[in-house]
């Protein structure tokens, strides 16, 4: 087919230059040719955005003679309200406002602790570094016009869905905030709060404010993740025409921008909240709250972050996988056309899904992971600070501040090469990324040791800091081992994925059996590693020499907290590798749709395969950190119950029937949540499949490039369905622990067991955490292995693309899609959200 005949697809979208803008108007007719005309209206929802766009009206000549033109997904580019307000302010005024805000922040920090000032300074510097990365990425060219047009369509679709999705989430967040406020108005305060004069209204206000701030920051983290990915994808595509190494560098630095902003925002948000409460409440002054009790006021922040992350992961995961499954089943399996082929009506929705599911959702996810870990560690640090230095409380903030520094070094260590034909340009991208990770790991060990000596040294136990440094080393090693194990089970360079690919040669059924068995097997090593880590860190903490007033060792739990901090001490670089995946995936789609030479597609295919592995390793990393963080949050929950009940609460006896039932309900919650998440993808994918089949049947000219697919219709279907489907599993996760706690509290009241509600919820939390970790490991690893088994066959082995073996592998990949990108990632958010919601709602259970 000639170049002119192939030049039929493109995008006319809103950009900052003078490109032609198609607009909206009328319905979507089933035939005719394409005729763009000016934008006539602003749209406010996903459905109206895509259904009001006339992409096929007019009569301007044969379709194959038209320039590459894609349907516009939105009337104009979307920016959050706060950005639009700031942009209307004069530049000098904005600069003055920024200086005043920084001055206030540093004044509050200086009134709190020099350590807080150090944390503020590092976070501000990291934001400046991230701005440099963004400027560097955006300075790269977008390639041919058709590449930029396709990228614009992806960007506009992603921003439109983000706007609608987060509008829905914000309404639910305000409703939940009102419920929390009412609960805290009628709860019984703790003895510490009574002693400090912290009334019910003030406590309710603080908790709700922290919840809303956590939700806002989590949403901002998701937006940052999506913002950079939709602008970097086309630049990676363009760079792939010149050099594989340059394309890799752009994708890494784009991911690095998002990672530094997300981690920096998590650290800065908690630090500002801590310092504000410290100054506002007059902490440590006579008759006021003690600094050791202050971290408990931050729990609402973690709950807000978890709440938004769960719905972002659910909605984005349903969107991306429903579009992906629908596009693959009809396009690749039934029609035999390549992935991301422009003839596939679901291809734009698929590419949009990579951004809203993998980038926006993962940004909110990692933000929530770091926030939950910092808060739980600060709560335990507050317990230690009652007898020792206050550095135990602020230690988590310092560790993650150093994370920003060392991860920046790791990101900048991945450099381009002047000789695009040299050996460096053809080097395995995974080895390059691992080299940067190794640099980050070495620096993490050094900075972690320095942090423990600085903040955890105490004269009562001079060697305790060294024990805690070893705890951090345990966590760092655990993170590295987790990454290696996940890579082993999901990278096609290793035996498990190659064995799975070989199983595809005998049919679809054997592929499914092999994939399920691989996923089940992959749970063993991570669980052993987590078990060794928890026991080792606990033992190191217990033998640190820290004791309570009765001479009993007290450092065990804090040792596990330090190990969790060690595991997350390279979180920014790990998130960089995760963001690299969807950016590379989108770049491959843009290359395919813009009909670039096969050599360019080969480069993006390699980057895409590496991105699948890095995404899988990040999920394994997140599960491991969730396991350790949930253990800490569970301990914090028991301490909080003891404070409210005014009696010891040290253990949960599962021999009590009601408590055992609570454990069963917790395990059931994990399976039911996973089932609803996967079935949501299945139902939405069925709608996409029907629509794509309809278009291929009713428009036979699509396959001959004589008719243009209706991309907008597929985007509308996926967007509306994903927003609808995310509500049920999300509501299940939030309502279940509250309902169980209240029901068994009432039952305990009538049976003379005043702590029964709290005990049942504790059992539910324990069993859900254990079941959730195992289920998430199974789902994430099996899905990643199926995906890369397909990629391995597409390299030319076992018959290559289009073979029966390849079709069987596509079936496995289709089954694995909701596993690894919807249910699996949502589970580790779920188990941490269960922990934070029980912390916030603990007064209800007593």
N, C-alpha and C positions, 0 to 999 in steps of 0.2 A: 504494500500500500504506500502511496506517495506521501511525502511530507505534508503536502497541502491537504490531502484527505485525512491525515491524522490530526491536523490542527483544528479540532472541533470543540475541544473542551477548555475552559478557562474560568476565571472568576472576575466579575466586575464588582468590587466591593469598596466600601468607604475606606479611603486611605488619606494620608496627610498631603498627597500630591494632587495633581490635576487629572487623575484617571477618570474615565467615564463611569457614571453611577447609574446602574439600573435601579428601578424603584419598585414600589408596590402599587397594586391596584387590580381589582377584579378577582375572579376565581382562577383556579388552575385547570384549564381545559385539557382534554385528553389528546389533542393533536395539534397540528400547526407547527410553524417555525418560531424561532426566537426573535423577539424584538424588544430591546431594552428601552426604557424611557425614565424620565427623572423621578427622584424620590418624592413622594407626595404626602407621606404621613409618618408619624412616629408610632411605634408599636410597643406594647407594654408586657407582653407575655410571649412565651415560646410558641404557643399555638398560633397566636395572631401574627407573630413575626414571620413564620414560615408559610402560613396559609394565605397571607395577603400579598405575597410576592408574585407578580406575573412574570414567570420565566419562559412562557411559551407563546405569548400573544404576537400578533402581527403577521406580515407576509413579506419578508425581505429577501426572498430567494432561497435556493436550496440550502439545507442545513449544513452539508459538508463544506460549503463554500464560505460559511461564516467564520469569523475569527474565534479563537478559543475563548469561550464565555461561560462562566459558571453562574448559577443562581445566587443572588445575594441573600444571605441568611438574616440580615438585619438592616434596618434603615440607616443606622449610623453607629459608629463605635461607641462602646459603653465604658464609662468610668464611674467608680463609686461616687456617691454624693459628696463625701468629704473631699475627694480630689477635685470635683467640679467647683466646689466652693473655694478651695485654696487657689485654683487656677484663675479665678476672677479677681483675686486680690493682687494689688500692685506688688511687683517683685521686691522692692525695698521694704514694703510693709511686711511681706512674708518673711524676709530676712530678719527684721526686727522681732517679729513674733517668735521666730525660731530661736533667736538669741535669748529672749525672755524665758521661753519654755526651758531651754537648757540651763539657764541660770537658776530657775526655780527647782529643777530636778537636782542639780548639783548642790544647791543649798539644803534641800531636804536630806540628800545623801550625807552631806557633811554634818548635819545635825543628828544623824543616826550612827554612822560608823565610818572610819576611813576605808574599811573593806568595801562598803557599799559604793563609795566614790570610785574605788578601783574598778569595780564591776561596771559602773556607769561608763567610765572612760573606755574600757575595752569594748563594750557594746557599741558605743558611738564610733569608735575606730573601725569596728567590723562593718558597720553600716556604710562608712566611707569606702571601705575596700569593696563591698558589694556594689556600690554605685560605680566604681571603676570597672568592675567586671561587666556590669550591664552596658556601660558606655562602650567598652571594647567589643562586646558582642554585637551591639546595634550598629557599630561602625562598619561591620562587614556587609558586603553586597548581598542583594537578594536574588541575584542571577537573572535569567530571562524573565520577561514580563509575565509569562504564564505561570511561572513558579510563585511570584508574588501574589498573583491573583488567586491561586489555589490556597495559599497560606492565609490570605485575607478571609476567604470563605470559612476556613477552619477556625480562625480567630473569632470571627463574628458569631459563628454558631456556638463556640465555647463560652464566649462572654455573655451571650444571650441566655444560655442555659444556666450559667453561674448566677446571673442576676435573678432569674426566677426561682431557682433552687434555694438560694440563700435568703430570698425574700420569704419563702415558706418557712425555712428554719428559724428565721428571726422572729416570726410571729409565734411559733411554738416556744421559743426561748423566753419571750416576754410572758407568755401564759404560765410557764413553769416557774419563772421568777416570782410571779404573784402568789403561786401556791407555796413556794418556799418562804416568802415573807409572812404569809399567814401562819404557817407552822411555827416559825421562830417567834412570832408574837405571843404564842400561847405555850411555848415549851418552858421547862424548868431550867434555870441557869445552873452552871456548875459552881462548886464552892469557890473556885478561883475567880470566876466572873463576878460572883457576889462580893467577894473581898475587894475587888478592884473597882466596884461600882459600875460595871458594864451592864446596863439594863437590857431588857428584852428588845425594846425598840431599836436601840443602837446595835445590838447583836444581829437583829434581823436585817437592818439596813446594810451593815458591813457584809453579811453573807450574800445578800442579793447583789450588791455593787460588785463584789468579787466575782460572782457567777456571771454577770453580764459582761464584765471586763474580760473574763476568760473566754466567753463565747465570741466577743468582738475580735479579740486577738487571734483566736483560732480561725475565724472566718477570714481575717486579713492574711493569715498564713496560707490559707487555701488560695486566696486571690493572687498572692505573690507567686505561688507555684504555677498557677495557670498563666499568669501574665507573661512570664519569661518564656515558657515553653511555646506559646503560640507565636512568638516573635523570633525565637531561635531556630525553629524547625526549618524554615526556608533558607536561612543562612548556612545551616549544616548541609542542606541539599546543594546549595551553590558551591560550597567549599569542596564537596565530594567530587565535583567535576575537575578539581585541580589536584587534591591530595587527600588521602585517607587520614593522615595525621592531623591536617588542618581541620577537617570535619570533626575528628575526635576532640580536638582542643576546644573548638567552639561549643560543642555539646557539653563538655565538662565544665567550662567556665559559665555557661548559662545555668547549668544545674547548681554550680557553686554559688552564684548570685542568690538563687532561691534559698539554698541551704543556710547561708550565712544570715540572711534576713529572718528566716523562720526560727533558727536557734537563738539568734540575738534578741528577737522579739520575745521569745519565751523567757529568757533570762532577765531581760530588762523589765518586762511586765511584772514579774514576781518581785524583783528588787524594788521597783517603784511602789508597788502595793505594800510591801513590807515597810519601806521607809515612811510612806505616808501614814500608815497606821501607827507606826512608832511615834511620829511627831504629833499626830492628831490626838492620840489617846494618852500622850504624856507617859509613855512606857518607862518603867523603872524609877519614876518619881514617887514620892511618898503617897500612899493611898491609892495608887494606880496599878495597872496590870504589870506583871513581870515579863521581861523579854522572853523568858522560857515558855510562856503560854501564848505568845504572839503567833507562832506558825499555825496553830489550829484555826486562826481566823482566815487563813489563805485557802482552806479546803474548797470553798465555793468557786475559786478561780479554776482549780483542777476539774471540778464538775462541769463548769461551763465549757471548758476546752473539750472534755470528753463528749459532752452532749452534741456539740457542733460536729466534731470529728466523726462520730458514729453516723449521723445522717448524711454528712458529706460523703463518707465512704460508701454507704448504702446507695444513695442516689446516683453518685458518679459511677459506682461499680455496676449497677443495673444498666445504666445508660451505655457504658462502653462495651459491656459484654453482650448485651442484646443486639446492638448494632453489629458487633464483630461476628457473632454467631449467625445472624441473618444474612450478612454479606457473604460469609464463607460457605454456608450450606447451599445457597442458590448459585452464587457466582463461581466458586472454585469447584464444588462437587458436581452440581447439576449442569452448569454451562461450560465448565472447564476453562474459565478465563483466569488470568493471574490475580493474585491478591492486589488490592488497590487499583484494579483496572477501572478506568474512567467510565466504562460502560455499565458498571454496577451501580444501581440507584442508591445503594446503602453505603457507598464508599465515603462520602463526606461525613455522614453520621458516625461511621467507624473512626475516622480520623479525629473528629471532634471529641469522641469518647475517650481517646487516649489522654487528652488534656484534662477533661473534667473528672475522669476516673483515676488516672495514675498520677497526675501532677497536682491538681487542686486538692484531691482527697488525701494524697500522701503528705502534702505539706501540712494539712490540718492534723493528720495522724501523728506525724513525728513531733509536731508542736505539743500535742496532747501527751505523748509519751514522756517528753522531757519535763513538761510542767508537772505531771503526776509524780515523776521520780524526784524532782527537786522538792516538792511540797512534802511528800512522805518522809524524805530524808531530813528535812528541816524539822518536822514534828519529832522524829526520833532524836535529832540533834538537840532539840529543846529539852528533852528528858536528860540527856547527858550534861547539858550546860547548867543544870541545877546544882551540880557539884563541881563542874570543871569550867573551862573557858567558854565564852560565848562564840568563839570561833567554830564550835561544833554546829551551830545553827547556820552560819553563813558559808560553811565549807562547800555545799553543793553549788552555790552561785559562783564561787571562785573556780571550781573544777570546770564548769561549763563555759566560763569566760575564757579559760585557757583552751578549751575545745575550739573556740572561734579562732584563736591565734594559730594553733597547730594545724587545723583543717585548712586554713588559708594557705599555709606553707605547702601542704599536700596538693591543693588545687593548682597553685602556681608552679609546682614541680612538673606538671604535665605541660610540656612546651611543644611548639610546632618545630618543623625542620625546614631549612632553606632549600634543601634538595628534595623535591617531591618524588624523584625517582629512586632515591636512596633506600638503604635497608630500613632506616627508621620509619619511613612512610608505610612499609608493608609489615611492620612488627605487629604481633598479636595485640589488639586493643586491650584485651583482658590483662595481659602482662603489664601494659603501661599503667592501667588503673590500679593494679595490685602493687606496683612499685610506689605509686603515690600513697596508697593505703599503708604500706610498710613504713614509709617515712613518717606518716601521721602517727602510727602505732609507737614508733621509737620516741618521738617527741612527747606523746601522751604519757609514756612511762616516766620520763624525766620531769615533766611539769606536775604530774600527779604526786611524785615523791616530794617535790618542792612544796606543793600545796599542803600535804599532810604535815610536813615539818613546820610550816608557817602557822597553820591554824589549829592543829590537833596536838601540839606539844603541851604537856602539862607536867608540872613539877611533882605532882603526886604519883605519876607513872611516866617516868622519863622516856621509856622505850615504847610507849603505846603508839606514838605516831608511826614508828617503823612497822608495827603489826598492821596498822591501818593502810600503810603504803602497800604492804603485801596483799591486803584485801583488794585494793585497787588493781594490783597486778593480776590477781585472780580474775577480776571482772574484765580486764583488757584481754587476757588470754582467752576467756570465754567468748568474747565477741569475735576474736580472730578465728577460733575453732568453729563457731557457728557459721561464719561466712564460708569457711573451707568446706564444712559438711554440706551446706546447702548448694554450694558450687559443685561439689562432687555428684550430688544427686540430680542436678538440673542442667549441667553443661554437657554438650554432646562430645566434648573431648574425653569424657570419662565413660567408663563401662556401663553404668546403669541406663543412661539415655540411649546408648548404642544398642543395648539389649532390647530396650523398649521399641526402638526403630525396627529392629530385626523381627520382633513379634508382629509388626504391622504387615510383614510380607505374607503372613498366613491368614490375614483377614481382619475385619473390624473388631470381632469379638475378642480375638487374642490380644489385640492392641489394648482394649479396655481392661482385660484381666491383668495384663502386665503392668499397666499404669496404676491400677488400684493397688496391686501388691507392692509396687515400688513406693507408693505414697505411704502405705501402712508400715513398711520396713523403715522408712526414713524417720519415723518418730523415735526409734530406739536410741540412736547416738545422741541427739540433742537432749533427750530426757536424762541420759546418763551424765552428760556434761553439766546440765543445770543442777542435778543432784549433787555432784561433786563440788560445784561452785558454792552452792548454798551452805553445805556442811563445812567446807574449807574456810569460807569467809566467817561463818559463825564461830568456828573454833578459834580462828585467829583473833577475832574480837573478844571472845571470852578469856583468852590468855594474854590480853593486852595489859592487864594490871589495873584496869578501871573497876572499882567496886562501889556498892551503895553503902548506906550508913550501917548496915548489918554485916558488912564484909563479904557480901555475895557478888560475884562477877556480874557486870552489867553491860559489857561491851559487845555481846554476841549479836544482837539485832542490829546495832549500829555497824558492825562489821559487814553484815549482808547489805546494808544500805550503801556502804562505801564500795562494795563490789558492784552494785548496780550502777553507781556513779562511774566506776571504772569502765564498765561495759558501754556506757553512753558517752564516755569521754572523747570519742571520735565520731559522735553522731552527725556533725555537720558534714564530714567527708562521706560518711555512709549515705546520707541523704543526697549528696551530690551525685554519687553513683546511681542512686535510684532515679533521680530526675533525668539522668543521662538516657535511661531506657526509653521513655515515651517520646523524648525529643528525637532520638534516632529513629524510632518507629514512624513518627510523622514525616521525618525527612525522607524515608524510603517511600512513603505514600506519595509525597510531592514529586519525587523523581519518577515514579511509575506513571502518575497521572499526567505529567508534563512531557512524557515520551522522550526521556533522556536516553543516551546510549546505554547499552547493557553493562559496560564497564563501570558506569556511575552507579547503577543499581547493585552491582556486585559489592561495591564499597559500603553502600547503605545497608545491604543485607547482612554483611559481617557485623557492622555496628548494631544492627537490630538484634541479631542473635546474642551478642554480648550484653545488650541492654536487657534482654529477657533474663539472662543469668544474674545481672546486677539487681534487677527488680526482685528476683526470687531471694537473693542473699539478703537484701534489705528487709524483706518480710520475715526471714528467719531471724535476723538481728532484732527486729521489732518484737517478735514472739518471745525471744529469750529475755529481752529487757522487760517485757510485760510480765513474764513469770516472776522475775525478781522484784519488780516494782509492786506487783500485786501482793506478794508476801509481806512487803513493808506496809502497804496500805491496810492489809488485814490486821497486822499488829497495831497500827494506829487506830483502827476501828475498835479493837478490844480495849485500848487505853481510854478512848473517848467514852465508851459505854461505862467503864469503871468510874470515870469522872462524873458522869451524869447520874449513875445509880448510887454513887457514894459507897460502893463496896467493891472488893476485888473481883476482877473478871479475867482470869488468866488462862482458862482452858475451856474447851467445848467437848462434851461427852456425847459421842455419836451413838452410844448404847441406849440413850434416851430415845424412845420411838419418834417423838415429834422432831427431834433434832436430826435423826436419820432421814426422816421424810423430807426435811428441808434440804438435805444433801441430794436426795433423789430429784427434787424439783430443780435444783441448780444444774444438775447434769442434763435433765430433760430440756431445760431452757436453751442450752447450747445446741442440742440437736434440732429442736423446733425452730430456733432462730436460723440455723444453717439451712434447714429445709425451706423455710419461707423465703430466704434470700435467693436460693438457687431457683425455686419455682417462679419467683418474680422475674428472673432473667429468662426462664423458659417461656413464660406467657408473653412477655414483651417481644422476644425473638420470634415467636410464632406470628405475631402481627407483622413484623418486618419481613419474614419469609413470604407471607401471603402477598404483601405489597410488592416485593421485588418480583415474585413470580407473575403477578398481574401485569406489571409493566413490561416484562419480557414477552408475555403472550399478546397483550394488546398493542404493543409497539415493537413489532419484529424488526423494524429498522434500527433499533438500538444496537443490535449485534453487528450490523453492517456500517455503523457510524453514520446512519442517515437520520436518526432521531436522537434527541437528547433526553436522558433519563430525568425524571422528576426527583432530584435529590431532596428538595424541600419537604416533600411529603414524608419521606423516611425520617428526616430529622424531627418533624412534628410528632410522628408516631412514637419514636423512642423517647423524646423529651417529656411528653405528657404522661406516658406510661411509667417512666422511671420515677417521676415525682409522685405519682399515685401509689406506686408499689413500695416506696421506701417507708411509708407511714406505718404499716402493720408490724414489720419486724422491729422497727425502732421503738414503737410504742410498747411492744412486748418487753423489750429490754429495760425500759424505764419503769413501767408499771409493776412488773413481776416482783422485784425485791420489796417494793413499798407495800404491795398487797399482802405478800407472805408475812412480812413483819407485823402489819396491823392485825391480820387474822389471828396469828399465834400469840400476839400480845393480849388480845381479847380472851383467847382460850386460856392463856396462862393466868389471867386475872381471876377467872372462875375456878381454876384448879389449884390456886395457891402457888403459882410459879411466876413470880414477878419479872424474872429475866428471860422467860421462855421466848418471847418475840425476838430479843436480841440474839439469843443462842441459835434459834432456827435460821435467822438471817446469816449469822456467822458460818453455820454449816453449809447453807446455800452458796455462800461466797466461796468457801473452800472447794467444794465439789465442782462448782462452775469454773473456777480457775483451772483446776486439774484437767477437767474434760475439755475446756476451751483451748488449752495449750496443745493437747494431743490432736484435737480436731483441726486446729489451725495449721499445725505442722503437716498433717496428712493432706489437707486441701491445697495448701500453698505449694508443697513439693510435688505432688502428683500433677497439678496443673502446669507448673513450670517445666516438668519433665516431658509431658505430652507436647507442649508447645515447641520445645527444642528438639524433640524427636522428629517433628514435622520439618523444622528448619534443617536438621541434619540430612534428611532425605532430599530436601530441595537443593542441597549442595551437589547432587548428582549420584549419590549412592542408592543402591536398592531400587533402581529404575528411575529415580529423579522425579521432577515435577510431572504431573499428569498420569503417573503409573497407578496401578491398583494399590500398591503399597503406600503411595502418597495419599490416596483417597482415604485409606484406613487411618493413616496418621492424622488427617484432617478431622476425622470423626473423633479421635481421641482428644485432639486440641479443642474441639468444640465442647466436649464434655468437661474438659479441664478449665475452660474459660471462666465459668461462674465460680469454680473452685478457687482459683488463684487470684481473681481480681474482684470478686464480690463477697462471697461468704468468708473466705480465708482471712483477708485483711480486716474485715469487719469484726472478726472474733477477738483479735487481740485488743481492739478498741473497746469491745464489749466488756471483757473481763476487767479492764481498768475502770471503765465507767461504772460497773457494778460496785467496785470498791469505793469509788468516790461518792456515788449516790448513797451508799450505806453510811459513809462518814457524815454526809450532810443531813441525812434523814434519821440518824441515830436517836434523836430525842423522841421520834414518833414510835419507836419500838419499845419504849420503857413506860 
